Amino acid sequence: MRAMFEGRIREGVVTGRLEKGDVLPDALLDVCREHGVRAGWLFAIGAVSSISITAYAQKGQRYLENVEVSGDIEILSLAGNVSLLDGEPFLHLHVVAAKEEDGQMQPIAGHLVRAEVFALEFLILPVSGVALERSYDELTGLKLWRR
Ligand code: ZN
């Protein structure tokens, strides 16, 4: 049975730019807190100087060891959502990026753990009229949006 949540794209779309040295996801979480975003979707492109990603091992029901990369990394697409975990805004972010190596762009992709921003342009689409709260899901071992 799918979980559906009906809401509206709220007025007050937030768009902006992070500064060199800002850290993800904290800097975007700060933006959400400042603008009272408790549910929504988030998109960004830009560049980072280091990135840490992971993936969820479905059989073991745990996140794999983080993969950490540093260098000239382009964020081709950062996408994710804002919801509540223990009553506080929480970001779930995925990323597709490319790192320059010997003149070639090598892909990196996964569940974002942390990144240090070089430059980043973002868009946050707040959703109103819906409460997206995470709680532990026994079937997957993840903290998912509860019905
Ligand atoms: Zn994820």
py3Dmol code that shows the C-alpha trace and the ligand (Angstrom):
import py3Dmol

protein = """\
ATOM      1  CA  MET A   1       0.000   0.000   0.000  1.00  0.00           C
ATOM      2  CA  ARG A   2       1.567   3.267  -1.062  1.00  0.00           C
ATOM      3  CA  ALA A   3       1.725   6.233   1.268  1.00  0.00           C
ATOM      4  CA  MET A   4       0.339   9.408  -0.293  1.00  0.00           C
ATOM      5  CA  PHE A   5       0.443  12.860   1.215  1.00  0.00           C
ATOM      6  CA  GLU A   6      -1.651  15.615  -0.317  1.00  0.00           C
ATOM      7  CA  GLY A   7      -0.315  19.112   0.115  1.00  0.00           C
ATOM      8  CA  ARG A   8       0.242  22.336  -1.784  1.00  0.00           C
ATOM      9  CA  ILE A   9       3.397  24.040  -3.034  1.00  0.00           C
ATOM     10  CA  ARG A  10       3.511  26.843  -0.539  1.00  0.00           C
ATOM     11  CA  GLU A  11       4.059  30.479  -1.364  1.00  0.00           C
ATOM     12  CA  GLY A  12       7.561  31.504  -0.410  1.00  0.00           C
ATOM     13  CA  VAL A  13       9.779  29.400  -2.614  1.00  0.00           C
ATOM     14  CA  VAL A  14      13.327  29.855  -1.341  1.00  0.00           C
ATOM     15  CA  THR A  15      16.233  30.177  -3.744  1.00  0.00           C
ATOM     16  CA  GLY A  16      19.777  31.258  -3.020  1.00  0.00           C
ATOM     17  CA  ARG A  17      23.459  30.551  -3.029  1.00  0.00           C
ATOM     18  CA  LEU A  18      25.720  28.983  -0.424  1.00  0.00           C
ATOM     19  CA  GLU A  19      29.220  30.318   0.227  1.00  0.00           C
ATOM     20  CA  LYS A  20      32.618  28.674  -0.185  1.00  0.00           C
ATOM     21  CA  GLY A  21      33.326  26.746   3.003  1.00  0.00           C
ATOM     22  CA  ASP A  22      29.683  26.089   3.888  1.00  0.00           C
ATOM     23  CA  VAL A  23      29.020  22.485   4.849  1.00  0.00           C
ATOM     24  CA  LEU A  24      26.183  20.290   3.610  1.00  0.00           C
ATOM     25  CA  PRO A  25      23.689  19.302   4.810  1.00  0.00           C
ATOM     26  CA  ASP A  26      23.939  21.760   7.757  1.00  0.00           C
ATOM     27  CA  ALA A  27      23.920  24.955   5.655  1.00  0.00           C
ATOM     28  CA  LEU A  28      20.746  23.927   3.806  1.00  0.00           C
ATOM     29  CA  LEU A  29      19.177  22.833   7.074  1.00  0.00           C
ATOM     30  CA  ASP A  30      19.871  26.323   8.450  1.00  0.00           C
ATOM     31  CA  VAL A  31      18.058  27.833   5.439  1.00  0.00           C
ATOM     32  CA  CYS A  32      15.053  25.569   6.104  1.00  0.00           C
ATOM     33  CA  ARG A  33      14.997  26.555   9.784  1.00  0.00           C
ATOM     34  CA  GLU A  34      15.303  30.273   8.962  1.00  0.00           C
ATOM     35  CA  HIS A  35      12.361  30.057   6.541  1.00  0.00           C
ATOM     36  CA  GLY A  36      10.228  27.726   8.630  1.00  0.00           C
ATOM     37  CA  VAL A  37      10.317  24.950   6.020  1.00  0.00           C
ATOM     38  CA  ARG A  38       9.153  21.727   7.661  1.00  0.00           C
ATOM     39  CA  ALA A  39       8.105  19.877   4.507  1.00  0.00           C
ATOM     40  CA  GLY A  40       9.265  20.292   0.930  1.00  0.00           C
ATOM     41  CA  TRP A  41      11.641  19.405  -1.867  1.00  0.00           C
ATOM     42  CA  LEU A  42      15.064  20.725  -2.583  1.00  0.00           C
ATOM     43  CA  PHE A  43      17.269  20.976  -5.683  1.00  0.00           C
ATOM     44  CA  ALA A  44      20.777  22.346  -6.198  1.00  0.00           C
ATOM     45  CA  ILE A  45      23.724  22.500  -8.581  1.00  0.00           C
ATOM     46  CA  GLY A  46      27.244  23.786  -8.086  1.00  0.00           C
ATOM     47  CA  ALA A  47      30.664  22.591  -6.995  1.00  0.00           C
ATOM     48  CA  VAL A  48      32.167  21.127  -3.838  1.00  0.00           C
ATOM     49  CA  SER A  49      35.771  20.549  -2.717  1.00  0.00           C
ATOM     50  CA  SER A  50      34.997  17.329  -0.858  1.00  0.00           C
ATOM     51  CA  ILE A  51      32.071  14.970  -0.613  1.00  0.00           C
ATOM     52  CA  SER A  52      31.082  11.959   1.447  1.00  0.00           C
ATOM     53  CA  ILE A  53      28.394   9.600   0.186  1.00  0.00           C
ATOM     54  CA  THR A  54      26.957   6.229   1.046  1.00  0.00           C
ATOM     55  CA  ALA A  55      24.322   3.714  -0.023  1.00  0.00           C
ATOM     56  CA  TYR A  56      21.886   1.621   1.968  1.00  0.00           C
ATOM     57  CA  ALA A  57      22.549  -2.113   2.099  1.00  0.00           C
ATOM     58  CA  GLN A  58      19.020  -3.474   1.759  1.00  0.00           C
ATOM     59  CA  LYS A  59      19.846  -6.981   2.986  1.00  0.00           C
ATOM     60  CA  GLY A  60      21.935  -5.855   5.959  1.00  0.00           C
ATOM     61  CA  GLN A  61      19.603  -2.910   6.658  1.00  0.00           C
ATOM     62  CA  ARG A  62      22.434  -0.510   7.318  1.00  0.00           C
ATOM     63  CA  TYR A  63      24.329   2.194   5.467  1.00  0.00           C
ATOM     64  CA  LEU A  64      27.610   1.114   3.856  1.00  0.00           C
ATOM     65  CA  GLU A  65      30.889   2.702   4.871  1.00  0.00           C
ATOM     66  CA  ASN A  66      31.100   6.266   3.561  1.00  0.00           C
ATOM     67  CA  VAL A  67      32.992   6.940   0.335  1.00  0.00           C
ATOM     68  CA  GLU A  68      34.942  10.174   0.678  1.00  0.00           C
ATOM     69  CA  VAL A  69      36.303  12.057  -2.306  1.00  0.00           C
ATOM     70  CA  SER A  70      37.979  15.438  -2.563  1.00  0.00           C
ATOM     71  CA  GLY A  71      39.070  17.550  -5.514  1.00  0.00           C
ATOM     72  CA  ASP A  72      37.340  19.492  -8.260  1.00  0.00           C
ATOM     73  CA  ILE A  73      33.832  18.074  -7.984  1.00  0.00           C
ATOM     74  CA  GLU A  74      30.827  19.345  -9.937  1.00  0.00           C
ATOM     75  CA  ILE A  75      27.408  18.799  -8.409  1.00  0.00           C
ATOM     76  CA  LEU A  76      25.357  17.836 -11.453  1.00  0.00           C
ATOM     77  CA  SER A  77      22.224  17.289  -9.417  1.00  0.00           C
ATOM     78  CA  LEU A  78      21.530  17.453  -5.716  1.00  0.00           C
ATOM     79  CA  ALA A  79      17.955  16.502  -4.967  1.00  0.00           C
ATOM     80  CA  GLY A  80      16.167  15.713  -1.775  1.00  0.00           C
ATOM     81  CA  ASN A  81      13.414  16.506   0.625  1.00  0.00           C
ATOM     82  CA  VAL A  82      12.666  18.197   3.911  1.00  0.00           C
ATOM     83  CA  SER A  83      10.601  16.454   6.548  1.00  0.00           C
ATOM     84  CA  LEU A  84      10.554  16.080  10.305  1.00  0.00           C
ATOM     85  CA  LEU A  85      12.551  13.671  12.420  1.00  0.00           C
ATOM     86  CA  ASP A  86      11.836  13.853  16.163  1.00  0.00           C
ATOM     87  CA  GLY A  87      10.008  17.130  15.504  1.00  0.00           C
ATOM     88  CA  GLU A  88      13.004  18.830  13.868  1.00  0.00           C
ATOM     89  CA  PRO A  89      13.590  19.546  10.139  1.00  0.00           C
ATOM     90  CA  PHE A  90      15.613  16.772   8.544  1.00  0.00           C
ATOM     91  CA  LEU A  91      17.090  16.607   5.031  1.00  0.00           C
ATOM     92  CA  HIS A  92      17.277  13.478   2.908  1.00  0.00           C
ATOM     93  CA  LEU A  93      19.658  14.290   0.050  1.00  0.00           C
ATOM     94  CA  HIS A  94      20.906  12.348  -2.958  1.00  0.00           C
ATOM     95  CA  VAL A  95      23.597  13.521  -5.313  1.00  0.00           C
ATOM     96  CA  VAL A  96      24.988  12.900  -8.767  1.00  0.00           C
ATOM     97  CA  ALA A  97      28.398  14.523  -9.156  1.00  0.00           C
ATOM     98  CA  ALA A  98      31.506  14.335 -11.328  1.00  0.00           C
ATOM     99  CA  LYS A  99      35.139  14.602 -10.282  1.00  0.00           C
ATOM    100  CA  GLU A 100      37.836  15.772 -12.637  1.00  0.00           C
ATOM    101  CA  GLU A 101      40.643  13.216 -12.977  1.00  0.00           C
ATOM    102  CA  ASP A 102      43.324  13.474 -15.668  1.00  0.00           C
ATOM    103  CA  GLY A 103      41.060  15.616 -17.808  1.00  0.00           C
ATOM    104  CA  GLN A 104      38.150  13.181 -17.519  1.00  0.00           C
ATOM    105  CA  MET A 105      34.993  13.558 -15.485  1.00  0.00           C
ATOM    106  CA  GLN A 106      34.418  10.554 -13.227  1.00  0.00           C
ATOM    107  CA  PRO A 107      30.891  10.031 -11.900  1.00  0.00           C
ATOM    108  CA  ILE A 108      30.145   9.823  -8.182  1.00  0.00           C
ATOM    109  CA  ALA A 109      26.626   9.216  -6.924  1.00  0.00           C
ATOM    110  CA  GLY A 110      24.830   8.252  -3.764  1.00  0.00           C
ATOM    111  CA  HIS A 111      23.113   9.268  -0.560  1.00  0.00           C
ATOM    112  CA  LEU A 112      24.790  12.476   0.596  1.00  0.00           C
ATOM    113  CA  VAL A 113      26.420  12.382   4.018  1.00  0.00           C
ATOM    114  CA  ARG A 114      28.511  15.567   3.947  1.00  0.00           C
ATOM    115  CA  ALA A 115      30.118  17.967   1.500  1.00  0.00           C
ATOM    116  CA  GLU A 116      32.185  21.122   1.656  1.00  0.00           C
ATOM    117  CA  VAL A 117      30.793  23.751  -0.680  1.00  0.00           C
ATOM    118  CA  PHE A 118      32.826  25.655  -3.252  1.00  0.00           C
ATOM    119  CA  ALA A 119      29.711  27.267  -4.752  1.00  0.00           C
ATOM    120  CA  LEU A 120      26.124  26.072  -4.718  1.00  0.00           C
ATOM    121  CA  GLU A 121      22.848  27.407  -6.083  1.00  0.00           C
ATOM    122  CA  PHE A 122      19.702  25.963  -4.550  1.00  0.00           C
ATOM    123  CA  LEU A 123      15.929  25.956  -4.791  1.00  0.00           C
ATOM    124  CA  ILE A 124      13.630  24.874  -1.975  1.00  0.00           C
ATOM    125  CA  LEU A 125       9.963  24.221  -2.675  1.00  0.00           C
ATOM    126  CA  PRO A 126       8.106  24.230   0.637  1.00  0.00           C
ATOM    127  CA  VAL A 127       4.947  22.137   0.821  1.00  0.00           C
ATOM    128  CA  SER A 128       2.123  23.114   3.144  1.00  0.00           C
ATOM    129  CA  GLY A 129      -0.943  21.292   4.342  1.00  0.00           C
ATOM    130  CA  VAL A 130       0.968  18.096   4.982  1.00  0.00           C
ATOM    131  CA  ALA A 131       2.919  16.698   7.916  1.00  0.00           C
ATOM    132  CA  LEU A 132       5.844  14.577   6.756  1.00  0.00           C
ATOM    133  CA  GLU A 133       7.207  12.904   9.869  1.00  0.00           C
ATOM    134  CA  ARG A 134       9.764  10.132   9.880  1.00  0.00           C
ATOM    135  CA  SER A 135       9.581   7.105  12.080  1.00  0.00           C
ATOM    136  CA  TYR A 136      11.246   3.699  12.122  1.00  0.00           C
ATOM    137  CA  ASP A 137       9.927   1.250   9.527  1.00  0.00           C
ATOM    138  CA  GLU A 138      10.469  -2.401  10.453  1.00  0.00           C
ATOM    139  CA  LEU A 139      10.200  -3.661   6.883  1.00  0.00           C
ATOM    140  CA  THR A 140      13.155  -1.616   5.597  1.00  0.00           C
ATOM    141  CA  GLY A 141      15.027  -0.603   8.752  1.00  0.00           C
ATOM    142  CA  LEU A 142      14.779   3.021   7.588  1.00  0.00           C
ATOM    143  CA  LYS A 143      13.110   6.046   9.146  1.00  0.00           C
ATOM    144  CA  LEU A 144      10.365   6.629   6.607  1.00  0.00           C
ATOM    145  CA  TRP A 145       7.430   9.017   6.326  1.00  0.00           C
ATOM    146  CA  ARG A 146       4.671   7.548   8.394  1.00  0.00           C
ATOM    147  CA  ARG A 147       1.080   7.354   7.305  1.00  0.00           C
TER     148      ARG A 147
END
"""
ligand_1 = """\
1
ZN
Zn 18.989 8.181 0.771
"""
view = py3Dmol.view(width=600, height=400)
view.addModel(protein, "pdb")
view.setStyle({"model": 0}, {"cartoon": {"style": "trace"}})
view.addModel(ligand_1, "xyz")
view.setStyle({"model": 1}, {"stick": {}})
view.zoomTo()
view.show()
